[in-house]
């Protein structure tokens, strides 16, 4: 295992403890969203606020400063109390960097939450009015939006003995626009099938933690994210899952640099939007 060839403790974890957190927090100015428009705000890591003209959706919200022993090195883009009223919450899987119970408890206000199969018991006591569990390719209609669960190449266990928990991504359909949040995934040929089933406008794709201490191939690198984007046949790529927690050996600032270089090589750099945490973008 790669864990034994290199020392994650001495090379990454301990230096992170002495690294000052970056804080570029702002007071977000959420624009007025008209029918047919989508406003995306990257909060940090895999956390996004997605807004339509009448709906506010949170995906994988996480304001935690620590993932157990892993220190958050960049603060979320804004304080949690600046969130608008949230109508729906989506969580892609049970890993601590995506499902933070303390954050969810603060957000819960008697609204629905959507999670993969087997994850519901982790969130049912937090204050949501209903917990919807979805399996791969299942779809649920929730008022003005439709949410579909998509497969990925990852794993869902939160601890050692709960490998039964599901995992995946979501396609959110609102105002005839499709936003794909990949969750966590290594590259796999399933992206072609997702692109065949959905006409994706915006693809939120992970580009970090591709050199993990375990050596497992469970996260895409930036070049694989570009390949996935092309196979999805999406219109816009928004990278995520980098810059907040150091989960692999790669330098924190390396993923977007590699992504931009690969996008230029494939002549799609005008279809890549590298976002700044806490800054809403109207699309």
VMD Tcl script that draws the C-alpha trace (Angstrom):
set ca {
  {0.00 0.00 0.00}
  {1.16 3.55 -0.77}
  {0.52 4.43 2.88}
  {3.61 2.45 3.84}
  {5.86 3.80 1.10}
  {5.33 7.42 2.12}
  {4.49 8.95 5.45}
  {1.23 10.90 5.29}
  {1.56 11.81 8.95}
  {4.91 13.54 8.62}
  {4.50 14.86 5.08}
  {0.93 16.15 5.21}
  {-0.94 15.90 8.53}
  {1.64 17.37 10.91}
  {2.68 20.25 8.60}
  {-1.02 21.06 8.14}
  {-1.41 21.54 11.89}
  {1.08 24.42 11.75}
  {-0.38 25.96 8.60}
  {-2.52 29.03 9.15}
  {-6.03 28.75 7.76}
  {-6.71 30.96 4.76}
  {-9.76 33.11 5.29}
  {-11.16 35.04 2.32}
  {-14.70 35.08 3.67}
  {-17.05 37.63 2.20}
  {-20.61 38.73 2.79}
  {-22.22 37.12 -0.25}
  {-24.34 39.23 -2.55}
  {-26.80 36.80 -4.03}
  {-28.23 38.24 -7.25}
  {-31.86 38.17 -8.24}
  {-32.37 35.00 -10.27}
  {-34.85 35.13 -13.13}
  {-36.76 32.18 -14.56}
  {-34.45 30.04 -16.66}
  {-31.30 31.25 -14.87}
  {-29.16 29.31 -12.39}
  {-27.01 30.91 -9.70}
  {-24.12 28.79 -8.43}
  {-22.11 29.64 -5.32}
  {-19.14 27.45 -4.41}
  {-18.90 27.40 -0.63}
  {-15.73 25.30 -0.64}
  {-14.64 21.68 -1.13}
  {-17.76 19.92 -2.52}
  {-20.30 22.33 -1.01}
  {-22.53 24.35 -3.34}
  {-25.54 26.61 -3.10}
  {-27.66 26.27 -6.24}
  {-30.41 28.85 -6.75}
  {-33.23 29.18 -9.25}
  {-35.83 31.95 -9.38}
  {-37.85 30.22 -6.65}
  {-35.69 27.52 -5.01}
  {-32.51 27.32 -2.90}
  {-30.66 23.99 -2.87}
  {-27.61 23.01 -0.81}
  {-25.39 20.12 -1.87}
  {-22.88 18.50 0.51}
  {-22.79 21.46 2.93}
  {-19.78 21.42 5.23}
  {-18.63 24.26 7.49}
  {-16.45 21.98 9.65}
  {-12.98 23.16 10.67}
  {-11.74 19.60 11.11}
  {-12.33 16.19 9.56}
  {-11.34 14.31 12.69}
  {-7.55 14.86 12.56}
  {-7.46 16.62 9.17}
  {-7.44 20.39 9.49}
  {-9.41 22.62 7.15}
  {-6.82 24.88 5.52}
  {-9.21 27.28 3.81}
  {-12.35 28.61 5.44}
  {-15.72 28.32 3.69}
  {-16.46 31.21 1.38}
  {-18.94 32.78 3.79}
  {-20.38 32.26 7.26}
  {-23.24 29.80 7.53}
  {-25.64 32.45 8.85}
  {-25.45 34.26 5.49}
  {-27.29 31.40 3.78}
  {-30.73 32.19 2.37}
  {-33.65 30.01 3.41}
  {-32.85 26.53 2.13}
  {-35.62 24.53 0.46}
  {-33.79 21.24 -0.19}
  {-30.56 19.62 1.01}
  {-28.70 16.93 -0.95}
  {-25.86 14.77 0.37}
  {-23.95 12.55 -2.05}
  {-22.48 10.08 0.46}
  {-21.59 9.53 4.10}
  {-17.89 10.46 4.15}
  {-17.07 13.10 6.73}
  {-16.01 15.72 4.16}
  {-19.45 15.49 2.51}
  {-21.81 14.65 5.38}
  {-21.11 16.85 8.38}
  {-23.81 16.30 10.97}
  {-23.07 19.51 12.87}
  {-23.48 21.58 9.72}
  {-26.64 19.74 8.73}
  {-28.14 20.28 12.17}
  {-27.64 24.05 11.78}
  {-29.20 24.05 8.32}
  {-32.15 21.77 9.05}
  {-35.39 23.75 9.20}
  {-38.10 21.17 8.57}
  {-37.26 20.83 4.85}
  {-36.56 17.61 2.88}
  {-33.10 16.05 2.57}
  {-32.09 13.63 -0.20}
  {-29.38 11.02 0.43}
  {-28.27 7.71 -1.09}
  {-29.75 4.40 0.04}
  {-28.49 3.42 3.48}
  {-27.52 6.93 4.57}
  {-30.85 8.08 5.98}
  {-30.22 6.95 9.54}
  {-27.31 9.42 9.76}
  {-29.55 12.44 9.16}
  {-33.06 11.51 10.34}
  {-32.59 13.08 13.80}
  {-31.20 16.43 12.65}
  {-34.41 18.37 11.99}
  {-35.44 17.57 8.42}
  {-39.12 16.92 7.82}
  {-38.55 13.97 5.50}
  {-35.55 11.90 4.40}
  {-35.60 10.60 0.82}
  {-33.17 7.76 0.02}
  {-32.35 7.22 -3.65}
  {-30.58 4.38 -5.47}
  {-28.75 4.65 -8.79}
  {-30.93 6.13 -11.56}
  {-33.85 6.75 -9.20}
  {-35.62 10.09 -9.56}
  {-37.80 12.11 -7.22}
  {-39.92 15.16 -8.00}
  {-39.83 17.82 -5.30}
  {-42.03 20.77 -6.12}
  {-40.32 22.76 -8.86}
  {-37.22 20.53 -9.12}
  {-36.41 16.95 -10.06}
  {-33.47 15.10 -8.49}
  {-31.92 11.97 -10.01}
  {-29.23 9.81 -8.40}
  {-26.33 8.82 -10.65}
  {-23.67 6.14 -10.17}
  {-19.99 6.83 -9.55}
  {-16.78 4.93 -8.82}
  {-16.19 5.45 -5.09}
  {-17.32 3.90 -1.81}
  {-19.80 4.87 0.87}
  {-18.69 3.57 4.27}
  {-18.44 6.18 7.02}
  {-16.82 3.74 9.45}
  {-15.34 0.27 9.09}
  {-18.52 -1.75 9.45}
  {-21.04 0.16 7.31}
  {-20.07 -0.66 3.75}
  {-23.78 -1.02 2.95}
  {-24.19 2.72 2.56}
  {-24.86 4.04 -0.92}
  {-22.99 6.77 -2.77}
  {-23.30 8.65 -6.03}
  {-23.96 11.96 -7.68}
  {-27.07 14.01 -8.44}
  {-28.59 15.54 -11.53}
  {-30.78 18.44 -10.46}
  {-33.32 19.55 -13.03}
  {-34.84 22.99 -12.60}
  {-36.35 25.38 -15.16}
  {-35.35 22.91 -17.90}
  {-31.68 23.18 -16.87}
  {-29.63 20.21 -15.64}
  {-26.89 20.62 -13.03}
  {-24.73 17.56 -12.36}
  {-22.96 17.27 -8.99}
  {-20.66 14.28 -9.34}
  {-20.06 13.66 -5.64}
  {-16.76 11.83 -5.25}
  {-15.59 9.57 -8.05}
  {-12.63 8.11 -9.81}
  {-12.87 8.19 -13.57}
  {-15.11 5.40 -14.91}
  {-16.93 4.70 -18.15}
  {-20.28 5.47 -16.52}
  {-19.87 9.15 -17.38}
  {-20.82 8.29 -20.96}
  {-24.10 6.77 -19.78}
  {-24.87 9.77 -17.57}
  {-24.28 12.04 -20.56}
  {-26.53 9.86 -22.70}
  {-29.41 10.05 -20.21}
  {-29.16 13.74 -19.33}
  {-28.49 16.91 -21.30}
  {-26.14 18.45 -18.74}
  {-25.69 22.22 -18.66}
  {-23.32 22.51 -15.68}
  {-21.04 19.72 -14.43}
  {-19.57 20.10 -10.93}
  {-16.61 17.72 -11.05}
  {-13.98 16.81 -8.41}
  {-10.33 17.42 -9.31}
  {-8.46 16.90 -6.01}
  {-7.30 14.18 -3.59}
  {-5.98 12.10 -6.50}
  {-2.79 11.14 -4.66}
  {-4.28 9.71 -1.44}
  {-2.30 7.97 1.32}
  {-4.24 4.74 0.76}
  {-3.18 4.52 -2.88}
  {-6.76 3.69 -3.88}
  {-8.07 5.08 -7.15}
  {-11.24 6.70 -5.85}
  {-10.79 10.33 -7.00}
  {-10.25 11.83 -10.44}
  {-7.21 13.87 -11.26}
  {-7.73 17.05 -13.34}
  {-6.98 15.34 -16.64}
  {-9.52 12.62 -15.89}
  {-12.07 15.29 -14.96}
  {-11.62 16.84 -18.40}
  {-12.13 13.42 -19.99}
  {-15.27 12.88 -17.89}
  {-16.56 16.33 -18.88}
  {-16.12 15.57 -22.56}
  {-17.85 12.20 -22.20}
  {-20.70 13.81 -20.26}
  {-21.16 16.20 -23.20}
  {-21.79 18.96 -20.69}
  {-21.70 22.64 -21.56}
  {-19.73 23.99 -18.58}
  {-17.22 22.43 -16.17}
  {-16.97 23.77 -12.61}
  {-14.17 22.10 -10.60}
  {-14.53 21.24 -6.92}
  {-13.10 19.01 -4.18}
  {-9.81 20.84 -3.82}
  {-8.31 23.70 -1.85}
  {-10.04 23.20 1.54}
  {-8.74 19.98 3.09}
  {-5.45 18.35 2.20}
  {-6.63 14.78 1.59}
  {-3.76 13.68 -0.63}
  {-0.06 14.23 -1.19}
  {-0.54 16.64 -4.08}
  {0.05 20.36 -3.32}
  {-3.12 22.30 -2.52}
  {-2.73 24.66 -5.49}
  {-1.85 22.01 -8.08}
  {-5.32 20.75 -9.19}
  {-6.63 23.96 -10.86}
  {-3.28 24.58 -12.57}
  {-3.33 21.11 -14.12}
  {-7.01 21.51 -15.00}
  {-6.45 24.76 -16.89}
  {-3.48 23.30 -18.76}
  {-5.44 20.22 -19.81}
  {-8.44 22.31 -20.82}
  {-6.22 24.40 -23.09}
  {-4.82 21.26 -24.69}
  {-8.36 20.08 -25.46}
  {-9.44 23.59 -26.53}
  {-12.24 23.74 -23.97}
  {-10.73 26.38 -21.68}
  {-13.64 28.70 -22.50}
  {-15.98 26.06 -21.04}
  {-14.20 25.79 -17.67}
  {-15.24 28.04 -14.79}
  {-12.84 28.03 -11.83}
  {-14.90 29.60 -9.09}
  {-13.94 31.65 -6.04}
  {-15.45 30.48 -2.75}
  {-18.34 32.63 -1.63}
  {-18.82 34.49 -4.92}
  {-22.16 33.75 -6.67}
  {-22.14 33.31 -10.44}
  {-25.28 33.70 -12.53}
  {-25.47 31.30 -15.45}
}
mol new
graphics top color blue
foreach p $ca { graphics top sphere $p radius 0.5 }
foreach p [lrange $ca 0 end-1] q [lrange $ca 1 end] { graphics top cylinder $p $q radius 0.2 }
display resetview
